[in-house]
Amino acid sequence: MTTKNEMIKSLKTEYPTLKTGNDQDGYTELSDKDYEAQIAEWAHVRLLKELVAIEAEAKATAKAELLERLGITADEAKLLLT
C-alpha cells in the first residue's frame, strides 16, 4: 500500500501547480497553503480508494479459500443460505 507521503509526492509531480477559476473570469494559481491542502485532500481520497480495493480483494480471497476448504462452489454456498 502506498504511504500518504508517497501519494502526496506523486500528486505534486502530476500537478505541480493548481489553478482556480473559469474561462470567463480567468484563472488564479492557488496559494501555497491552499495547494498543500488540496493535494493532501486528494491524497487522502486516493488512499481511501486504495484501502477499499485492498479490503475487497482480501474478502474475495478469504471467501474463495473458505469455499475451497469446504469443497463447495459459490453457487452451492448460495443454495445453502436460501
C-alpha positions as CSV (number, residue, x, y, z in Angstrom):
1,M,0.0,0.0,0.0
2,T,1.2,3.5,-0.8
3,T,2.0,5.8,2.1
4,K,0.4,9.2,2.3
5,N,3.8,10.9,1.7
6,E,4.4,8.8,-1.4
7,M,0.9,9.7,-2.7
8,I,1.5,13.4,-2.0
9,K,4.8,13.3,-3.8
10,S,3.2,11.6,-6.8
11,L,0.3,14.1,-6.9
12,K,2.8,17.0,-6.7
13,T,4.6,15.6,-9.7
14,E,1.4,15.1,-11.6
15,Y,0.0,18.5,-10.6
16,P,3.0,20.9,-10.0
17,T,0.5,23.9,-9.9
18,L,-3.2,24.2,-9.3
19,K,-5.4,27.0,-10.5
20,T,-8.9,28.0,-9.7
21,G,-11.4,30.0,-11.8
22,N,-13.1,29.8,-15.1
23,D,-12.8,30.8,-18.7
24,Q,-14.9,34.0,-18.3
25,D,-13.2,35.4,-15.1
26,G,-9.8,33.9,-15.6
27,Y,-7.7,31.6,-13.5
28,T,-5.5,32.3,-10.5
29,E,-2.9,30.0,-9.0
30,L,-3.7,28.6,-5.6
31,S,-1.7,29.9,-2.7
32,D,0.9,27.5,-1.2
33,K,-1.4,26.8,1.7
34,D,-4.4,26.1,-0.5
35,Y,-2.2,24.0,-2.8
36,E,-0.9,21.9,0.0
37,A,-4.4,21.4,1.5
38,Q,-5.8,20.4,-1.9
39,I,-3.0,17.9,-2.6
40,A,-3.4,16.4,0.9
41,E,-7.2,16.0,0.4
42,W,-6.6,14.3,-3.0
43,A,-4.0,12.0,-1.4
44,H,-6.5,11.1,1.4
45,V,-9.2,10.2,-1.1
46,R,-6.9,8.2,-3.3
47,L,-5.6,6.3,-0.2
48,L,-9.1,5.5,0.9
49,K,-10.0,4.2,-2.5
50,E,-6.8,2.0,-2.4
51,L,-7.7,0.7,1.0
52,V,-11.2,-0.2,-0.1
53,A,-9.8,-2.1,-3.1
54,I,-7.3,-3.9,-0.8
55,E,-10.1,-4.9,1.6
56,A,-12.4,-6.1,-1.2
57,E,-9.6,-8.2,-2.6
58,A,-8.8,-9.7,0.9
59,K,-12.5,-10.6,1.4
60,A,-12.7,-12.2,-2.0
61,T,-9.6,-14.2,-1.3
62,A,-10.9,-15.3,2.1
63,K,-14.2,-16.3,0.6
64,A,-12.5,-18.4,-2.1
65,E,-10.3,-20.1,0.5
66,L,-13.2,-20.9,2.7
67,L,-15.2,-22.3,-0.2
68,E,-12.2,-24.4,-1.2
69,R,-11.8,-25.7,2.3
70,L,-15.5,-26.6,2.4
71,G,-15.2,-28.2,-1.0
72,I,-18.2,-26.3,-2.5
73,T,-18.7,-23.7,-5.1
74,A,-20.1,-20.2,-4.6
75,D,-23.4,-21.3,-6.2
76,E,-23.6,-24.2,-3.8
77,A,-23.0,-21.9,-0.9
78,K,-25.8,-19.6,-2.1
79,L,-28.1,-22.6,-2.2
80,L,-27.3,-23.4,1.4
81,L,-28.1,-19.9,2.5
82,T,-31.5,-19.7,0.8
